[in-house]
């Protein structure tokens, strides 16, 4: 059985979907039975390579940009033109990028991360929003199985699409084994120097875009009396971020907020370890991997109480409404002043993170695509 996995979000360094695609493929690769061949597909005009050890897998790269590939897929659906040849007709195609080519011979599994292009449309660029609103019904109908990354995602998708309700099931992501507390002081110091990090800081990790709700975090941080503590924003600019930086300037926080830009997976555990706490005021998350990563590194977590985040955090985080500036300010004051609370959340977080496993995710995912392969028409 040939299984082709779309690794585009990983190769193109997309935050959440990229992490999901790479870690799941690694876990599937590590447990691959003799009667199965895993291959890769990705689009990237910059000729970047998959991360190790995935670069050892056979695969096919299209030099198309994301926009041109998405347009090709749209036209294929519009004119009913098969794209099986592009994938060399695999037995199963695994769509990880909210994009499913028009396949007529191959079976297909579709990962659904969220439906924010409808529920939080204002947080998407207009082009992306229109594309997904137009194409998602087609993708879900053509898929043989749909994997939602949280109960929240499946519930909301099922209210919108009968295909998601009929074909969907929940399989949680997890965190890589290298997300753990970093004890080596030389490693911590090297990472601190590399990103010019302050001695004491709160940490946010994620793409800078409206859904992450950073203006609310800035307002709460402004209200906190902790002159020695700074706020570190680790992540690259995404889309519609002008308002975020405008609010930062309006609040006069330029000297108290550090932007690192993109941080490699290798360096993230050290950032989490050094942080006083991880703060995540997101308006909506399909899953929220950074919350679990922080917990796995023993970092106290403050996060929103919306969407899938209660599923991820369990009882191991302080959860606040994403629009409650005062509540966020009080929680930040509490976490920076109470050592006992920090210690309690660290231990709870470490236990909670162990409940999620990429091996289990891979096992259940393999069951899904083997079932649709066996029952192919």
N, C-alpha and C positions, 0 to 999 in steps of 0.2 A: 504494500500500500504506500503510494507516494502522497505525502502531506506537505503542502507548500504553505508557509507562514509568511504573511505580510509583515516585514520588519521595518517598513518605512518610518514609522514614528521613532524607532530607536536610532536608526541611521541618521535621521534628521534632527536628533537631540530634542524631541518633544518631551516635555517633563513627565506627565502622568502616563499617557499612552505609551511613550517610549520606554519607560521603566517597566511597565506591564509586559510589553511585547518581548523585551530582551530577557527578563527574568523567567517568564513562562517558557520561552524557547530554550533557555539554558536547562530548565528543569525537565522539559520533554526530551531534550538531547541526552541528558544524563541517565534517563530511564528508558531509552528507546529500545524496543524489542527487536529481534533479528528480522522479523517480517515487515518492518516499517522503515521507510526512508523519509527523513525530514530534509526539506529543502527550503531555501529562502527566496523571497521576492521583495524588491524594494525599488523605489524611484528616487533618484538623486542625481541632479546634473553636476554636482561638485565632486563626484567620484569618491565619496567617503566610503569607508569599509565598515562592516558590522563589527561590534566589539568582540574581543576574544571571549570564549573560544568559538563563538558563532561564526567567525570568519573562516573556520575550517569546514563549514557546511557548504555543499553545492548550492548554487543560487543563480538568480538572474537579476541584473540591475537594468532598469530603464533610465535613460539619461533625461527623461522628461522632468520638467518642474512639477511641483504638486498641482499647480493650477491647470497646466495643460493635461496632466493625467486625469484629473477630476473631470475636465471637459470631455476627454475621450470616453470616460465611463458614462457620462450623461448622454452623449450622442449614441453610444452603443445601446443603451436602454431605449432611447427615443426611436432608433431605427432597427431595433432587434438584431443587432450585429454581435455575433458571438465573439467573446474575447478569450475563449479557451486556449487558442494557439499562443497567446501572449504568455500564458502560464505553462505552456506545453502540456495541457490537459491533465492536471493532477487528479488523483482520486478524491482528495479532499483539499479545499482551499480554506485557510483560516484567516478571516478578515479581522485585523486588530486596530484599524485606523478609521473607523466609521466610514468605510468605503468598500463596497463589494463589486468587483467587476461583473460584467454580464456573462455569466458562465452557463452553458447549456448541458455540458457533459459531466462536469465536476460537481461533487457535493460541496456544500459550503457551511462553515460555522461563522457566525457573526458575533463579535464582542460588542456589547452596548455599554458604553461608559456612563452616559447620562443623556438627558433630553433637555439640557439647558438652552438649546437653540430655540425651544418653545417656552419653557417655564421661566427662563431668565434671558429672553431674547436680547434685551438691551445690553447684555454683557458680551455679545458677539459682534464681530464685524458684519456689516450688512451682507456682503457677498457670501460669507460662510453660513450665516443664518438662512438666507434664501436657498442656498444649495442644499443644506440638510433638510429643511422643511419640504423641499421638493422631492429629494431623492430617498430620504429615510424610509418612507412607505414601500418603495420599490426594493430597497435592500432587504428589509425585513421579510417581505413576501418571498423573495428569491432564496433567502437563506433556508437551509434545512434544519438548522438549530440556532438558537440565540442564547448567548451566555451574558447575563447581566452581572455586574461586579458588586451589586449590593441589593438587598431587598427593596430599599427605597427606589433604586433605579428601575427594577422590574415592575414594581407597583405603579410608578408614574408612567412608564412606557406602556404598560398593559391598559391603562386608562385611555391612551391615545391611539394605540395600534392593536388590532385584534391579532395580528401575526405574532407580536411579542407575547401576548397572553397565551397563545396556543403553543408556541415553540420555546418559550423562555424558561430558563432556570437560573438560579443564583449560584455562582462559584466565586468565592472571595479571592482577591489577590493576597500577597503576603509581602514580607520584606526579605531582602537578601541576607545571607548569613554574615556578611561583613559589617552589617549595621549592628554594632555592639559598643559598649563603653570602651573608650580608648584610654589606656593607662600609661602608655609610653610618653613621657614628657617631651622628648625630642620631637616626636611626631606632632604633638600638640603645638609646640613652639614654632615648628616649621610652617604649619598651616596658619597659625596666627600671623606670622610674618608675611606669608604669601598673600593674604587678603587684608592685611593691615587692620586686624581686629582689635577692638578695645579690650581691656582687662575684664570688664563686667558688661554683659549684654543680654538682651532678650533676642530671640532668633525667630525669623519667619523664613520659610523656604517655599518657593513656588514662583511660577511665572507672574510677572507684573501685568495684570489685566483686571478689568472691573470686578469680575466675580470674586476675586480674592479680598475685596473690601478693605484695602489698605488705608483709605482715608479715615475710616472709623478707628482703626488701630492708631493712626497718627494722633487723632483727637484725644483718645484715651491716654496715650503715652504723654501727651502734652500736659495732662491734668495730674500726672503722677509726680510726686516730689521724691525723685531719686536721681540727683545730679550726677552721680558716678556711674549710673547705668545707661548704656546706649541701646539703640535698636538696630539690629543688623538684618537687612533684607537680602537674602541669598536667592538669586534667580535672574534670568534675563528678561528684557522687555518683551512683552507679547504683543498686545493690540489694545487700542483705545486707552492708552496709559497716560495721556496728557493731563487728564483731570487729577490723577493720583499725584503727579509731581507738582501740579498747581496748588493742590491742597497742602502739600508739604511746605511749599514756600509761604503760603498764606499763614500757616501756623508758626513760621520761623524756626523750623526744626532741622534746617540743613546741617547744622553742626552736631546734631544729636543722633542722626540716622545715617548709617553706613550702608552703601549699596556695593555688594561684592561683584555683581554680574553673575554669569553662569559659574557654578561650582561643580567640579567633577565628583562622580560617585565615590572615588577614592578618598576625597577630602571631606565629604559630608559627615561621616561619623565623628570626626574630630570637632567639627563645628557644633554638632548636637551636644557632644560631651562637654564642651567649654561653656555652653549657654546656661544662664541662670534658669531659663525656662523657654519653652517653645510656644509661640503665640500664633494662632491660626483662626482669624475672624471670618473665614470664607462664608459667602452667602449661600453657596451650594457646592457639594462635592458628590461625584458619583461614588467615590470610595474615600479618598483622602489619605493616600500613601504616606505623605510626610508626617502625619500624626503617628502612624505606626512605626515609622523609622525613628522618630524622636523617642518614643517609648522603648524601642529596642536598644537605644543607646543610653537609657537611664535618665532621660531628660524630663523634668516635670512639664506637663502639657496643659495649656489653656486653649480651648477650641470652641467653635460655635456649637450650638445645640440643635442644629438644623440638618435636614437631608439625611445622608448616610452616616454622619459623624458619630451619633450615639451608638450605632452598630459597631463602629471601629474602636471607639474609645472605651465603651463599657463603663465601668465605675472607676476608671483609672485617670480621669482628667477633670479639671474644673471646666464646666460648660456654661457658656453665656450666650444670650441672644445676640446675633450679629449686628443688630442695630442699637444695642444698649451701650452707649459710650460710657455712661457712669458705671455700669456693671463691669465693663472691661477694665476701667481705671481701678476700681476696687479690687478686682481679681489680681491685677498686676501688682498693686500695693501689697496685697496679702502674700503673693508668691515670693516677692523679693524680700519680705521681712520675716517670714515664719519658716525657720529651718526645719521644724518638725513636719510641716505640711510638704515642703520640698522632698524630704526623705520618704514620706508616705507615698507621694505620687510617683516617685522613682520606682519604688518596689511594686506598686500596683501596675505601673506601665510595663515593667519588665515581664511580669506575669501575663499581662494582656497580650503583649506582642508574641509570646510563645504559642498562643492559641491559633496563630495563622502560619501556614507552611506552604512554600512553593511546591514541595513534593506532593502534598495533598491536592493543591490546585492542579498540578500537572496530571495526577492520577485521574481526577474527576473529569478534566478536560479531554483526556485520551478516551475515556469511556464514552463521552459525547460523540466525538468524531468517528470512533469505531462503530458505534451503533448506527449512525446515519450511513456509513459505508456498507455495513452488512445488509441494511434494508434499502439499499439503492434500487431504483427501478431498472 
